[in-house]
Amino acid sequence: MPTITRARPSPFSFEASHTALVVIDMQRDFIEPGGFGEALRNDVSLLSSIVPAVARLIGHAREQGWLVVHTRESHAPDLSDCPDAKRLRGAPQARIGDMGPMGRILVRGEPGNAIVDAVAPVAGELVVDKPGKGAFHATRLGEELAQRGITHLVFAGVTTEVCVQTSMREANDRGYECVLIEDATASYIPAFKTATIEMIRSQGGIVGWTAMLADLQEARPMTMELNRPETVAEVERAFVAYERALVDNDVATMNALFWHAPQTVRYGIAEVQHGGDAIRRWRETCAPVPRSRRLHRTVVTTFGADYATVSTEFTSDATPLLGRQMQTWARLSDKMNAFAGWIIVAAHVSLIDAP
């Protein structure tokens, strides 16, 4: 599964056969002089500057075999699908439906409503005429994507804070995983683009992910990274806290660091517990470990960002035997506890004759 490793706020993975590129409103009316964008007194060069990047993105999508979707914000010639709340914007004689240098503004079939040549659709690509700001409103886009088994959407186009963001939010509400290509989108007001990108990827990707085009082009199947330093440090911190609680007989902390679920298994020295409830009942009755407990040859190994094992040997003045302990740790949620979400999901403890 290809992964954009430098996507924000985290890597973004997708299957090419279930991915579509959605290019929002790359129309002459917005991008070229004389269209609706300029009629609203905007600097259209800010939008035209991304045309080369969008063209490269479309070329990449075609090479990868993705479905490519182009949208056009457009209205019927009689403006029956354009409410006054939308139509009465801009200067008089320069509103939706009025005649401009490229024909009637934002009306289907007019020259200004066409997608600019450099990013124009080719045969077999989906073109969606949308009367609203969002690509799903009053269109068949949702049905078309469902028929093709699409689950992941890559977004580009204009403007970032209006039609692009609206479409991404609509897609998120419908269950699609979405990523916005930052250098393939633009706004007439650059500060609005910056703010929108921050909003999209805030709070763990509340609307979706963002990435640069070069990062998308470099997406490859992700191999599991071993012993990432920051991940090892997190697990070590959680492990030390558990050991301290074990010696102090701090049952509350030990319980908090053990996954309380039916799947949790702990193999003890002379007993076994299946499930979080059994582990907690056993812990309430067992004797504290000796305060002379000493650890030897502790090994922390992390796999990716969310899985780890910790093995150690231990001795104490209470027995001549050598103890061995193996724990499996997982990050199930970063909100689960104070240790970045790390928690023990399985454990095995044994005693053997010391060599």
C-alpha positions as CSV (number, residue, x, y, z in Angstrom):
1,M,0.0,0.0,0.0
2,P,1.6,3.3,-1.0
3,T,2.2,5.7,1.8
4,I,2.9,9.5,1.8
5,T,5.4,9.4,4.7
6,R,5.7,13.1,5.0
7,A,2.0,13.9,4.9
8,R,0.7,15.9,7.9
9,P,-0.3,15.3,10.6
10,S,0.8,11.7,9.9
11,P,1.6,9.3,7.1
12,F,-1.2,8.8,4.6
13,S,-1.7,5.4,3.0
14,F,-4.0,4.4,0.1
15,E,-4.7,1.8,-2.5
16,A,-4.4,3.0,-6.1
17,S,-7.4,0.9,-7.2
18,H,-9.6,2.7,-4.6
19,T,-8.2,6.2,-5.0
20,A,-9.5,9.1,-7.1
21,L,-8.0,12.5,-7.8
22,V,-10.6,15.3,-7.4
23,V,-9.6,18.5,-9.2
24,I,-11.9,21.4,-8.1
25,D,-13.0,24.1,-10.5
26,M,-9.9,24.8,-12.6
27,Q,-12.1,27.0,-14.8
28,R,-11.3,30.0,-17.0
29,D,-13.9,32.0,-15.1
30,F,-11.8,31.7,-12.0
31,I,-8.3,31.5,-13.4
32,E,-8.1,33.8,-16.5
33,P,-8.5,37.5,-16.7
34,G,-12.1,38.6,-17.5
35,G,-13.9,35.9,-15.6
36,F,-15.9,35.8,-12.4
37,G,-12.8,35.8,-10.2
38,E,-11.5,39.0,-11.6
39,A,-15.0,40.5,-11.6
40,L,-14.9,40.1,-7.8
41,R,-11.7,42.2,-7.9
42,N,-9.3,39.4,-7.3
43,D,-5.8,38.8,-8.5
44,V,-6.3,35.8,-10.7
45,S,-2.6,35.3,-11.2
46,L,-2.5,33.7,-7.7
47,L,-4.7,30.9,-9.1
48,S,-3.1,30.6,-12.5
49,S,0.3,30.0,-10.8
50,I,-0.7,26.5,-9.6
51,V,-1.7,25.3,-13.1
52,P,1.7,23.6,-13.8
53,A,1.6,21.8,-10.5
54,V,-2.0,20.6,-11.0
55,A,-1.0,19.4,-14.5
56,R,1.8,17.4,-13.0
57,L,-0.5,16.0,-10.4
58,I,-3.1,14.9,-13.0
59,G,-0.3,13.3,-15.0
60,H,0.8,11.4,-12.0
61,A,-2.8,10.2,-11.3
62,R,-3.1,9.0,-14.9
63,E,0.2,7.1,-14.7
64,Q,-1.0,5.4,-11.5
65,G,-4.3,4.4,-13.0
66,W,-6.5,6.5,-10.5
67,L,-9.9,7.7,-11.4
68,V,-9.6,11.4,-12.2
69,V,-12.6,13.7,-11.4
70,H,-12.9,17.3,-12.6
71,T,-15.5,19.6,-11.2
72,R,-16.9,22.8,-12.6
73,E,-18.9,25.3,-10.6
74,S,-21.7,26.0,-13.1
75,H,-25.4,26.8,-13.5
76,A,-28.2,26.1,-15.9
77,P,-28.8,28.9,-18.5
78,D,-32.0,29.9,-16.8
79,L,-30.2,30.1,-13.4
80,S,-32.9,27.9,-11.8
81,D,-30.2,26.2,-9.7
82,C,-28.6,29.5,-8.5
83,P,-30.4,31.1,-5.5
84,D,-30.2,34.8,-5.0
85,A,-28.1,34.2,-1.9
86,K,-25.4,33.1,-4.3
87,R,-26.3,35.1,-7.5
88,L,-26.3,38.5,-6.0
89,R,-22.5,38.7,-5.4
90,G,-20.0,40.9,-7.1
91,A,-20.5,44.2,-8.9
92,P,-23.7,44.7,-11.0
93,Q,-23.3,43.4,-14.6
94,A,-20.5,41.1,-13.3
95,R,-22.5,38.5,-11.4
96,I,-23.4,34.9,-12.1
97,G,-25.3,34.7,-15.4
98,D,-24.2,38.2,-16.6
99,M,-22.4,38.6,-19.8
100,G,-18.6,38.8,-19.5
101,P,-15.6,38.7,-21.8
102,M,-15.9,34.9,-21.9
103,G,-19.6,34.6,-22.2
104,R,-22.2,34.4,-19.4
105,I,-20.4,34.0,-16.1
106,L,-20.5,30.5,-14.5
107,V,-23.1,29.2,-17.0
108,R,-22.8,25.8,-18.5
109,G,-21.6,25.7,-22.0
110,E,-20.1,29.2,-22.0
111,P,-16.4,29.6,-22.9
112,G,-15.5,30.9,-19.4
113,N,-17.0,27.8,-17.8
114,A,-14.5,25.5,-19.5
115,I,-11.6,24.0,-17.6
116,V,-8.3,25.6,-18.7
117,D,-6.5,23.7,-21.4
118,A,-3.4,22.7,-19.5
119,V,-5.5,20.6,-17.0
120,A,-8.5,19.7,-19.2
121,P,-10.2,16.3,-18.9
122,V,-9.4,13.5,-21.3
123,A,-11.7,10.7,-22.5
124,G,-12.8,8.4,-19.7
125,E,-12.4,11.0,-16.9
126,L,-15.4,12.1,-14.8
127,V,-16.6,15.7,-15.2
128,V,-19.0,16.9,-12.5
129,D,-21.0,20.1,-12.9
130,K,-21.9,21.4,-9.5
131,P,-24.3,24.2,-8.7
132,G,-22.9,24.7,-5.2
133,K,-19.5,25.1,-3.5
134,G,-19.3,21.4,-2.5
135,A,-18.7,18.7,-5.1
136,F,-21.3,16.4,-3.5
137,H,-24.1,18.9,-3.3
138,A,-26.8,18.3,-5.9
139,T,-24.5,16.0,-8.0
140,R,-24.0,12.3,-8.6
141,L,-20.4,12.3,-7.4
142,G,-21.2,10.1,-4.4
143,E,-22.9,7.5,-6.5
144,E,-20.2,7.6,-9.1
145,L,-17.4,7.0,-6.5
146,A,-19.4,4.3,-4.8
147,Q,-19.9,2.4,-8.0
148,R,-16.1,2.4,-8.6
149,G,-15.3,1.3,-5.0
150,I,-13.4,4.6,-4.2
151,T,-12.4,5.0,-0.6
152,H,-9.6,7.6,-0.7
153,L,-9.6,11.0,-2.4
154,V,-6.7,13.3,-3.3
155,F,-7.8,16.9,-3.7
156,A,-6.5,19.9,-5.7
157,G,-7.9,23.0,-7.3
158,V,-9.4,26.3,-6.3
159,T,-10.2,28.0,-4.1
160,T,-8.7,26.4,-1.1
161,E,-10.9,27.9,1.6
162,V,-14.2,27.7,-0.4
163,C,-14.9,25.0,-2.9
164,V,-11.9,22.8,-2.0
165,Q,-12.4,22.8,1.7
166,T,-16.2,22.4,1.4
167,S,-15.8,19.4,-0.8
168,M,-13.2,17.8,1.6
169,R,-15.6,18.3,4.5
170,E,-18.4,16.8,2.5
171,A,-16.2,13.8,1.7
172,N,-15.1,13.4,5.3
173,D,-18.7,13.3,6.4
174,R,-19.3,10.5,3.9
175,G,-16.4,8.4,5.1
176,Y,-13.7,9.1,2.6
177,E,-10.1,9.5,3.6
178,C,-8.8,12.7,2.0
179,V,-5.5,14.4,1.4
180,L,-5.0,17.9,0.0
181,I,-2.0,18.6,-2.2
182,E,-0.8,21.9,-0.8
183,D,1.1,23.2,-3.9
184,A,-1.8,22.2,-6.2
185,T,-4.4,24.4,-4.5
186,A,-4.6,28.2,-4.2
187,S,-6.7,31.1,-3.0
188,Y,-7.1,34.7,-4.0
189,I,-6.1,35.5,-0.4
190,P,-3.0,33.6,0.5
191,A,-3.6,33.9,4.2
192,F,-6.9,32.0,3.7
193,K,-5.1,29.1,2.1
194,T,-2.6,28.9,5.0
195,A,-5.4,29.0,7.5
196,T,-7.5,26.4,5.7
197,I,-4.6,23.9,5.4
198,E,-4.0,24.3,9.2
199,M,-7.7,23.7,9.9
200,I,-7.9,20.6,7.7
201,R,-5.0,18.8,9.4
202,S,-5.6,20.0,12.9
203,Q,-6.6,17.8,15.8
204,G,-5.1,14.7,14.2
205,G,-6.5,15.4,10.8
206,I,-10.0,16.4,11.7
207,V,-10.9,16.8,8.0
208,G,-8.0,15.0,6.4
209,W,-4.3,15.2,5.6
210,T,-2.2,17.6,3.6
211,A,1.0,16.9,1.6
212,M,3.2,18.4,-1.1
213,L,3.1,17.1,-4.6
214,A,6.7,15.8,-4.5
215,D,5.9,13.8,-1.4
216,L,2.9,12.2,-3.1
217,Q,5.1,11.3,-6.1
218,E,7.5,9.6,-3.8
219,A,4.9,7.5,-2.1
220,R,5.9,3.9,-1.8
221,P,4.8,0.9,0.2
222,M,5.8,1.7,3.8
223,T,8.2,-0.7,5.5
224,M,8.0,-1.0,9.2
225,E,10.6,1.2,10.9
226,L,12.5,-0.5,13.7
227,N,13.5,1.4,16.9
228,R,12.6,4.9,16.0
229,P,14.4,6.9,18.8
230,E,11.3,8.9,19.9
231,T,9.2,5.8,20.0
232,V,11.8,3.8,22.0
233,A,11.9,6.7,24.5
234,E,8.1,6.7,24.9
235,V,8.1,2.9,25.6
236,E,11.0,3.1,28.0
237,R,9.2,5.8,29.9
238,A,6.1,3.7,30.2
239,F,8.0,0.6,31.1
240,V,10.0,2.4,33.9
241,A,6.7,3.7,35.3
242,Y,5.2,0.2,35.4
243,E,8.3,-1.2,37.1
244,R,8.2,1.6,39.7
245,A,4.5,0.8,40.3
246,L,5.3,-2.9,40.6
247,V,7.8,-2.4,43.3
248,D,5.7,0.2,45.1
249,N,2.6,-2.0,44.8
250,D,0.8,0.9,43.1
251,V,-2.1,-1.2,41.9
252,A,-3.9,1.8,40.2
253,T,-0.9,2.6,38.0
254,M,-0.4,-1.1,37.2
255,N,-4.0,-1.4,36.2
256,A,-3.8,1.8,34.1
257,L,-0.8,0.4,32.2
258,F,-2.5,-3.0,31.4
259,W,-5.0,-3.2,28.7
260,H,-8.4,-3.8,30.3
261,A,-9.9,-6.0,27.6
262,P,-11.0,-9.7,27.2
263,Q,-8.1,-10.2,24.8
264,T,-5.4,-9.5,27.3
265,V,-3.4,-12.5,28.5
266,R,-0.9,-12.7,31.4
267,Y,1.1,-15.9,31.9
268,G,2.4,-15.8,35.5
269,I,5.0,-17.9,37.4
270,A,2.4,-20.3,38.8
271,E,-0.9,-19.0,37.3
272,V,-2.5,-17.6,34.2
273,Q,-5.0,-14.8,33.7
274,H,-7.2,-14.4,30.6
275,G,-8.8,-11.0,30.3
276,G,-8.5,-7.7,32.1
277,D,-11.0,-8.5,34.8
278,A,-9.0,-11.7,35.8
279,I,-5.8,-9.7,35.9
280,R,-7.2,-7.1,38.1
281,R,-8.8,-9.6,40.5
282,W,-5.4,-11.4,40.8
283,R,-3.5,-8.2,41.3
284,E,-5.7,-7.3,44.3
285,T,-4.7,-10.5,46.1
286,C,-1.1,-11.0,45.2
287,A,1.9,-10.1,47.4
288,P,4.1,-7.2,46.4
289,V,7.3,-8.0,44.6
290,P,10.5,-7.7,46.7
291,R,11.9,-4.2,46.9
292,S,15.3,-5.8,46.1
293,R,14.1,-6.5,42.6
294,R,16.9,-5.8,40.0
295,L,16.6,-5.8,36.2
296,H,19.2,-7.2,33.8
297,R,19.5,-7.2,30.0
298,T,16.4,-5.2,29.4
299,V,15.7,-4.9,25.6
300,V,13.1,-2.5,24.1
301,T,12.3,-3.1,20.5
302,T,9.7,-0.9,18.7
303,F,8.0,-1.7,15.4
304,G,6.7,1.3,13.6
305,A,5.1,3.9,15.8
306,D,2.5,1.9,17.7
307,Y,3.9,-1.6,18.6
308,A,6.7,-2.7,20.9
309,T,8.1,-5.6,22.9
310,V,10.1,-5.3,26.2
311,S,12.1,-8.2,27.5
312,T,14.1,-8.3,30.7
313,E,15.6,-10.6,33.3
314,F,15.2,-9.9,37.0
315,T,16.7,-11.1,40.3
316,S,16.0,-10.4,44.0
317,D,17.2,-11.2,47.4
318,A,14.0,-13.2,48.0
319,T,15.0,-16.1,45.7
320,P,18.0,-17.7,44.0
321,L,16.0,-18.2,40.9
322,L,16.4,-16.0,37.7
323,G,13.2,-14.3,36.5
324,R,12.3,-13.7,32.9
325,Q,9.7,-11.3,31.7
326,M,8.3,-10.5,28.3
327,Q,5.7,-7.7,27.6
328,T,4.0,-6.7,24.5
329,W,3.1,-3.0,24.4
330,A,0.8,-1.2,21.9
331,R,-0.3,2.4,21.5
332,L,-4.1,2.0,21.2
333,S,-4.9,5.7,21.7
334,D,-2.7,8.7,22.6
335,K,-5.6,9.8,24.9
336,M,-5.7,6.5,26.9
337,N,-3.1,7.4,29.5
338,A,-0.3,9.8,30.4
339,F,2.3,7.7,28.6
340,A,1.5,8.6,25.0
341,G,-1.1,5.9,24.9
342,W,1.3,3.0,25.5
343,I,-0.2,0.0,27.3
344,I,0.7,-3.6,28.0
345,V,-1.5,-6.0,25.9
346,A,0.2,-9.3,26.8
347,A,2.8,-10.4,29.4
348,H,4.7,-13.6,30.3
349,V,6.7,-14.1,33.6
350,S,8.7,-17.1,34.6
351,L,11.4,-18.3,37.1
352,I,14.2,-20.6,36.3
353,D,17.4,-21.9,38.0
354,A,20.1,-19.3,37.6
355,P,22.8,-20.5,35.3
